[in-house]
Amino acid sequence: MVDAIRRILNIEWNPIGCGVPEDEYDAYISIIYQLMQRRVEAEVLASHLENLETQSMVSPPNPDRNRRVAKMLLEADGLATALINGSFNYSARGHY
C-alpha cells in the first residue's frame, strides 16, 4: 500500500509541481495511511492534504486536486482490501 500511496502523491498530488525525487512525500505516507485505515471521509483526507500543502510546503491550496487525490487514495485502499479479503469480483467488472 505504501508504494500505491507514494505513486498517487508523486503523480496525482505533487504540489511542488515539477520533477521530484521518488521519496519526496514519504514523510506524509504514514499519517495518510492511518487516516485511510480509519476509513475517514474523502473530505477529511482532502483537508489533511490541504494542510500539508499550505502549512508544510507553504503552497497555495488546491481543493479540487486534494478532493480528487483523497478519493483516489481511498479507492486504492478499498481495492487493496477487497483483493486481500478475496472479495474483489473480476467478472462483475468485465474482466475474465
Secondary structure, DSSP 8 states (H G I E B T S, - for coil): -HHHHHHHIIIII-TT-S---TTTTHHHHHHHHHHHHTT--HHHHHHHHHHIIIIIS-----HHHHHHHHHHHHHHHHHHHHHHHT---SGGGT--
